[in-house]
Structures are given as C-alpha cells and as structure tokens.
Amino acid sequence: MSPISSNYEYCQRSIFDIDVFSANNMSLGRPDSSAAYTIRNRVQFVYGGKDYFNTLLELICNAKQCIHLQFYIYENDETGWQVAHALIEAARRKVDVFLQVDGYASQGMSKKMIAELKAAGVNLKWFEPLFRSKHFYFGRRLHHKVVVADGLYSLVGGVNICNRYNDMPGEPAWLDTALYCEGEASFVLHHICRDMWGDKNLSTIDTSHIETFCDNIPEDEQIMVRARRNDWVNRKNQIWKTYYDIFSKAEKNITVMCSYFLPGRLFRKKISQAVKRGVHVKVILAGRSDIMMAKHAERYLYDWLLRNKIEVYEYQETVLHAKLAVYDARKVTIGSYNVNNISAYASLELNMDIENHSFAEYVVNELEKISTEHCKLITKENYTSSTNIFRRIWQRFCYSFINNVLNLFTFYFRQE
C-alpha cells in the first residue's frame, strides 16, 4: 500500500520475514473460496482503533475500480460518518462501492446517512432486514467485518464501524485485531463478496493488475493465506474445522483470544485432550464485557478451565472484542468467529487462516505482551475468593439461559 496523500494519518507497519511453504499458484479465472491456501500474498497484523481505521480509509481512498464492505454494526456516529464520507468520495470518483450491513445490528444508520450514500452512487444492501426478508431466521445475522478493494487489497477482523472500535478523544478503542492482506487471498474474498451481494449482472473487474502484482511478490515474501467461512444454513463450517484442527493437532501450545468464549462439548473435549498431550493452552478473555450475561456465562466455565490446567487471563484496559487463535507458532486464524455455538450455528462468520512461522511467532509475541502487561491471571485462589454460592448460581443460570436461547433461535433453521 502506498501512503495516502490526504489528511488521514497512515501508520506504517513492517512486512514480516517470511518462511515459504509449497503451494500451487491460484488461477485468477474464478477462485474457489473453499479451496486450499493461496501463496502469493503479503500480510500485516493490524490492531483495532486508529491503526485499523487509518488502513480502512486508505483502502477506500486508493480504490480505483471497486470496493466491497460487509459489516455487522454500522453506526450513525463520528466514525460512521468518517467512513461514509470516504465512500461517497470513492463513488464520485466512479469507483463501484458495495456496502452490505446486517439488517438488525446496523439499524442505527440514520436516514440522512443512507440518503447521502445512495445519492452519491454507493450501493447499499441490508442482510435479512427484520420482517422484510424472504428467508429470515431470527438469530441468523451477518457477522462479517470484511473490506476488499480492487480484488487485491483486503482487511478482515472483528472491528465494526462505530466509535467504540475507534480511538476517540479520551476514550481508547476496544481491543480488537484484523488482518491486512494483499494478493490472491483478497481476490478470493472479492468473489465471496460478489456472491453474497447476489447480483449476477455485476460488472467484472480488470484482473490484469492482480496477476501482475501477484507475479511480482518475491518468493521470500510470499505467505500462505486462505479465507474460511461459517454459515450453518448454507452448510459451511470451515472456521469450525479450523478450530477443531487447532485443538486436535497442536503439539506445543495454543493461545486463544476471544470476546465471548463458550466452547461447546466437543471443543471442550478436544481442549482437555490437548492438555493431556502436554500442550500448553492459554485463553485471553474479556475482563469488562459489553454483554454481561455472556461474561457471567463465560465465568461459569472458569472452574472447568482451571481444573483442566488451562491458563486464563482477563484483559483489564478496555473491552476485549478480538477473535483469533494461534498454535505451535505455526498457524493463525483471525476474523469475526467467536468460540461459541452462536458463531458455529447462527451467525455468518468469516476468518482468514495464515500458515507461516514468522507471522505466527509475531502474533504469539504480541499476545504474550497483552497477557503479561494488560491482563489479570485468573487462579483457582482468586477465582474461588471472588465467587460465592449466589454468584455461582447466577453464572450457571446465565450459561443455561444462553444455551437455551441459542437452541430456541436455531432449531428451526433449514439447511439449504
């Protein structure tokens, strides 16, 4: 990415040293989003807040042909308008702009914002709007946080478009993460977004610049990346399989950072089996949460986690909203997927898997800094001392309530 020539500040980040894995080059004709890793990619780890939104605004400002955006939450606040103005300017430059947002969580977009976006030529679509969707399933939401520009540059993570995910005066952003990628994997994402938009008559982009760009990535900078999706209704459980592999194949260590950590029975079994194999398992969870019932339900599992010798840390600075995992300094998955049954069975989720030692080692080091400098270690002693029988009953109630609500909202979903 070249530095932008506008008022937006751009935070430079280094490209990591790359270990090369063997993989076949992808044809840029029509990629299969469920295919194996693509190799002609460069990636950067991006934190939420200023870092993320500087990168996002640069993507929009530099887009030349088209840009696709998919978000769960888009709010009518300073951050929302900042992004909206950038999209409006892109549309006025004759860039094809496609903004798809969740029909429930993005109801905060004002009529004024929607009107200005559409007047400028921004294509706006709602995912299953309440009471107006032909195939509406209550509880099934578009949880993606995806941006793809010109089929070549992409940004995937857990960050939504509103102030709490941005660094505002006197109020730091929630802790979140994303992956910036340029190369073949972004072209796969471009087609995922096109398919989800649902219009078969969308004009195609000129791919000659993509092929040239990918051909010019030196071998020692290439990195293996793949897009992974979860959508139970459409029989996609790729991210679930990624986590299953992490818990099943790890030999040394696993670190999971997750905002709403409620693993199901099978995942708990796999985690405990990993510990018995000698794998060191660490989970970094929210100390402060935006959904306190979910946090109480999560704390109900602390007893199980500690009994199974799993290290538990609670982030103390702000709300933790990141969703990623890394194992054996080998493989990273990062995106919108939380380790719980809502992500597995209700929401549409999208993650990026990165298989590369140098990148994974970088992420391990970043998570180590977070856990040691900004987290509280939960021990059996401090957990027991802070949890009386009444709090334990409440935690159990929250855990059962969330599981029962999930069953209520998803049992009637018809797989297509």
C-alpha positions in Angstrom: 0.0 0.0 0.0 1.3 3.4 -0.9 1.0 6.2 1.7 -2.2 8.2 1.2 -2.0 11.9 0.2 -5.0 13.0 2.2 -5.4 14.2 5.8 -5.7 10.7 7.1 -2.7 9.5 9.0 -1.3 6.2 8.0 0.6 4.1 10.4 3.4 2.2 8.6 3.9 -1.4 9.6 6.8 -3.7 8.6 6.3 -6.7 6.3 7.3 -9.8 8.3 10.1 -12.1 7.4 8.5 -14.9 5.5 9.1 -18.7 5.5 7.9 -20.2 2.3 5.5 -23.1 2.2 5.0 -25.0 -1.1 1.6 -24.5 -2.7 0.2 -24.3 -6.2 -0.4 -20.8 -7.6 -4.1 -20.0 -8.0 -5.6 -19.2 -11.4 -7.2 -15.8 -11.3 -10.1 -17.0 -13.5 -12.7 -17.9 -10.9 -11.3 -18.9 -7.5 -13.0 -21.4 -5.2 -13.5 -19.8 -1.8 -13.3 -23.2 -0.1 -10.0 -24.1 -1.8 -6.7 -24.7 -0.2 -4.2 -22.0 0.7 -3.1 -19.4 -1.8 0.5 -18.5 -1.6 1.1 -15.2 -3.5 0.1 -12.9 -0.6 1.6 -10.4 1.8 0.0 -9.8 5.2 0.2 -7.4 8.1 -1.3 -7.7 11.6 -3.5 -4.8 12.4 -4.8 -3.7 15.8 -8.3 -2.1 16.1 -8.7 1.6 16.8 -6.6 4.2 14.9 -4.4 1.6 13.2 -7.4 -0.2 11.7 -9.4 2.9 10.6 -6.3 4.5 9.0 -5.8 1.3 7.0 -9.5 1.2 6.1 -9.6 4.8 5.0 -6.5 4.3 2.9 -8.1 1.3 1.2 -11.2 3.4 0.3 -9.1 6.4 -0.8 -6.9 4.4 -3.1 -9.6 2.1 -4.6 -9.7 2.5 -8.4 -12.3 0.0 -9.7 -14.5 -1.3 -6.9 -14.7 -1.8 -3.1 -16.8 -4.3 -1.2 -17.6 -3.8 2.5 -19.5 -6.2 4.8 -20.2 -5.2 8.5 -22.3 -6.4 11.3 -22.6 -3.0 13.0 -22.5 0.4 11.2 -23.4 3.3 13.5 -24.5 6.9 12.9 -21.6 8.5 14.8 -18.3 10.3 14.1 -16.6 7.1 12.9 -19.6 6.1 10.8 -19.7 9.4 9.1 -15.9 9.5 8.5 -16.1 6.2 6.7 -19.3 7.3 4.9 -17.7 10.4 3.5 -14.8 8.4 2.2 -17.2 6.0 0.5 -19.1 9.0 -1.0 -15.8 10.4 -2.4 -14.9 7.0 -3.8 -18.3 6.7 -5.6 -17.8 10.2 -7.0 -14.5 9.0 -8.5 -16.6 6.4 -10.3 -15.4 3.6 -8.0 -18.1 0.9 -7.7 -18.9 0.8 -4.0 -20.9 -2.1 -2.4 -21.8 -1.7 1.3 -23.6 -4.7 2.9 -24.6 -4.4 6.5 -26.7 -6.5 8.9 -30.4 -5.7 8.9 -30.7 -5.9 12.7 -27.4 -4.6 14.1 -27.0 -1.7 11.7 -30.4 -0.2 12.2 -28.6 2.8 13.8 -27.7 4.1 10.4 -29.7 7.4 10.0 -32.0 8.2 7.1 -29.7 11.1 6.3 -26.6 8.9 6.1 -28.4 6.4 3.9 -29.8 9.1 1.6 -26.4 10.7 1.2 -24.7 7.4 0.4 -27.3 6.4 -2.1 -27.3 9.9 -3.7 -23.6 9.6 -4.3 -24.0 6.2 -6.0 -23.0 3.9 -3.1 -24.8 0.6 -3.4 -26.3 -0.3 0.0 -27.8 -3.6 0.9 -29.2 -5.0 4.1 -28.7 -8.6 5.1 -32.0 -10.1 6.1 -33.8 -7.0 7.3 -36.3 -7.6 10.1 -39.8 -8.5 8.8 -38.7 -7.9 5.2 -36.6 -10.9 4.3 -38.0 -13.8 2.4 -35.8 -16.4 4.2 -35.5 -14.7 7.6 -34.2 -16.8 10.5 -34.4 -15.0 13.9 -30.8 -15.1 15.3 -29.1 -15.6 11.9 -27.0 -12.4 11.3 -24.2 -11.2 9.1 -21.3 -11.1 11.5 -18.6 -10.4 8.8 -16.2 -7.5 9.1 -14.7 -7.5 5.6 -13.3 -4.9 3.2 -11.9 -5.8 -0.3 -10.6 -3.1 -2.7 -9.9 -3.8 -6.4 -9.8 -7.5 -5.8 -6.3 -7.2 -4.4 -6.3 -5.5 -1.0 -8.4 -6.7 1.9 -9.0 -6.1 5.6 -10.7 -8.8 7.7 -11.1 -8.9 11.5 -13.6 -8.2 14.4 -13.9 -4.4 14.0 -17.3 -2.8 13.4 -17.9 0.8 12.1 -18.6 2.9 15.2 -16.8 5.0 17.8 -16.3 2.2 20.4 -14.0 0.4 17.9 -12.1 3.6 17.2 -9.7 5.7 19.3 -11.8 8.7 20.3 -10.6 11.7 22.4 -10.2 10.4 26.0 -11.7 7.0 25.1 -9.4 4.3 23.7 -10.9 1.7 21.3 -11.9 -1.7 22.4 -9.1 -4.2 21.9 -9.6 -5.8 18.5 -7.5 -7.2 15.7 -7.6 -7.7 11.9 -5.5 -9.0 9.0 -4.5 -6.8 6.2 -3.7 -8.8 3.1 -2.7 -8.1 -0.5 -2.6 -10.8 -3.2 -4.5 -13.9 -4.2 -6.5 -14.3 -1.0 -8.0 -10.9 -1.4 -9.2 -11.9 -4.9 -11.0 -14.9 -3.3 -12.6 -12.5 -0.8 -13.7 -10.3 -3.7 -15.7 -13.2 -5.2 -17.1 -14.1 -1.8 -18.5 -10.6 -1.5 -19.8 -10.6 -5.1 -21.6 -13.9 -4.5 -23.2 -12.6 -1.3 -24.3 -9.4 -3.0 -26.4 -11.7 -5.2 -26.5 -9.7 -8.4 -25.2 -11.9 -11.3 -25.1 -8.8 -13.5 -22.3 -7.1 -11.6 -19.6 -5.9 -13.9 -16.3 -7.8 -13.6 -13.0 -6.0 -12.7 -9.9 -5.9 -14.8 -7.7 -8.7 -13.3 -4.5 -7.9 -15.2 -3.2 -5.7 -12.4 -3.9 -8.5 -9.9 -1.9 -11.1 -11.9 1.0 -8.7 -12.4 1.0 -7.7 -8.7 1.0 -11.3 -7.5 3.7 -12.3 -10.0 5.9 -9.6 -8.6 5.7 -10.7 -5.0 9.2 -12.2 -4.3 9.2 -15.8 -3.2 10.8 -14.9 0.1 7.9 -12.6 0.9 5.1 -14.9 -0.1 2.8 -16.2 2.6 0.1 -18.8 2.7 -3.4 -17.4 3.4 -7.0 -18.8 2.9 -10.5 -17.4 3.5 -12.7 -19.5 5.8 -16.5 -19.2 6.3 -19.1 -20.4 8.7 -22.8 -20.4 7.6 -24.7 -23.4 9.0 -27.8 -22.7 6.9 -25.6 -23.0 3.7 -23.6 -25.9 5.1 -20.4 -24.1 5.6 -18.4 -24.9 8.7 -14.8 -24.1 7.6 -13.9 -22.0 10.6 -15.3 -24.6 13.0 -13.0 -27.1 11.3 -10.0 -24.8 11.6 -10.5 -24.6 15.4 -11.1 -28.3 15.5 -7.8 -28.8 13.8 -6.1 -26.4 16.2 -7.3 -28.2 19.3 -6.6 -31.6 17.7 -3.2 -31.1 16.1 -1.4 -28.8 18.4 1.8 -30.3 19.9 3.3 -27.5 22.0 0.9 -24.6 22.7 -2.4 -23.0 21.8 -3.4 -19.4 22.6 -7.0 -18.2 22.0 -8.1 -14.6 22.4 -11.9 -14.4 22.3 -14.5 -12.0 23.4 -17.3 -14.5 24.1 -15.6 -17.8 24.9 -18.2 -20.5 25.4 -16.9 -23.7 23.7 -19.3 -26.5 23.1 -19.0 -30.0 24.5 -16.8 -31.3 21.6 -14.4 -28.4 21.7 -14.1 -28.7 25.5 -13.2 -32.4 25.0 -10.6 -31.6 22.4 -9.1 -28.8 24.5 -8.8 -31.2 27.5 -7.2 -33.9 25.3 -4.7 -31.3 24.1 -3.7 -30.6 27.7 -3.3 -34.3 28.4 -1.0 -34.5 25.3 1.2 -31.9 27.0 0.0 -28.9 25.1 0.1 -25.6 27.0 -3.3 -23.9 26.5 -3.9 -20.2 27.2 -7.1 -18.2 26.8 -7.2 -14.4 26.9 -10.8 -13.2 27.7 -12.6 -10.0 28.5 -12.4 -8.6 32.0 -15.0 -6.0 31.0 -17.7 -7.0 28.6 -20.4 -5.2 26.6 -22.7 -8.2 27.3 -22.5 -9.0 31.0 -24.8 -12.0 30.8 -22.4 -13.6 28.3 -19.5 -12.7 30.7 -21.2 -14.4 33.6 -21.8 -17.4 31.5 -18.2 -17.5 30.4 -17.0 -17.2 34.1 -19.2 -20.3 34.8 -16.6 -22.2 32.7 -13.6 -20.9 34.7 -13.9 -23.8 37.1 -13.7 -26.3 34.3 -10.8 -24.4 32.6 -8.8 -24.2 35.8 -9.4 -27.8 36.7 -8.1 -28.8 33.2 -4.9 -26.7 33.8 -5.8 -24.1 31.2 -4.3 -20.6 31.8 -7.0 -18.0 32.0 -6.3 -14.2 31.6 -8.8 -11.3 31.7 -8.0 -8.2 29.8 -8.2 -5.1 32.0 -7.7 -2.0 29.9 -10.9 -1.8 27.8 -13.5 -4.2 26.4 -11.8 -7.1 24.6 -13.5 -7.8 21.3 -10.8 -9.7 19.3 -11.2 -13.2 17.9 -8.1 -15.1 17.0 -6.1 -18.2 17.8 -2.5 -19.4 17.2 -0.9 -22.7 17.7 2.7 -24.0 17.8 3.9 -20.7 16.3 2.7 -22.2 13.0 -0.8 -21.2 12.2 -3.1 -18.2 13.0 -6.8 -17.8 12.4 -8.3 -14.3 12.7 -11.6 -12.7 11.9 -15.2 -12.5 13.3 -15.6 -16.0 14.7 -16.1 -16.4 18.5 -15.5 -19.8 20.0 -19.2 -20.5 20.9 -22.2 -22.1 19.3 -23.7 -18.8 18.2 -20.8 -18.4 15.7 -21.0 -22.1 14.9 -24.7 -22.4 14.2 -26.4 -18.9 14.0 -24.1 -16.2 12.5 -22.4 -15.9 9.2 -18.7 -15.6 10.0 -15.5 -15.1 8.1 -11.9 -15.7 9.1 -8.5 -15.7 7.5 -6.1 -18.6 8.2 -2.4 -17.8 7.9 0.1 -20.6 7.9 3.6 -19.1 8.3 6.1 -19.5 11.2 7.4 -15.9 11.2 3.9 -14.4 11.2 2.6 -16.8 13.8 5.6 -16.2 16.0 4.9 -12.4 15.8 1.3 -13.0 16.9 2.4 -15.2 19.7 4.7 -12.4 21.0 2.0 -9.8 20.7 -0.4 -12.0 22.7 2.3 -12.6 25.3 2.7 -8.9 25.7 -1.0 -8.4 26.1 -1.4 -11.2 28.7 1.6 -10.1 30.8 1.2 -6.3 30.6 -2.5 -5.8 30.4 -4.3 -8.8 31.8 -5.1 -10.3 35.2 -4.2 -14.0 35.6 -7.1 -16.0 37.0 -6.0 -18.5 39.5 -8.1 -21.1 41.4 -7.5 -19.0 44.6 -8.6 -15.6 43.3 -11.5 -17.1 41.4 -12.7 -19.0 44.4 -12.4 -16.0 46.7 -14.4 -13.8 44.3 -17.2 -16.3 43.7 -19.7 -17.1 46.4 -22.6 -19.6 46.0 -25.1 -17.0 44.9 -22.8 -15.7 42.2 -22.1 -19.3 41.1 -25.9 -19.9 40.8 -26.2 -16.7 38.7 -23.4 -17.8 36.4 -25.0 -21.2 36.0 -28.3 -19.5 35.1 -26.6 -17.3 32.5 -24.8 -20.2 31.0 -28.0 -22.3 30.7 -30.1 -19.3 29.5 -27.7 -18.5 26.6 -27.6 -22.2 25.5 -31.4 -22.5 25.7 -31.9 -19.2 23.7 -29.5 -20.5 21.1 -31.4 -23.7 20.8 -34.6 -21.8 20.5 -33.3 -19.5 17.8 -31.7 -22.1 15.7 -33.6 -25.4 15.9 -35.9 -24.4 13.1 -33.1 -23.3 10.7 -33.5 -25.2 7.5 -30.2 -26.1 5.8 -30.2 -25.3 2.1 
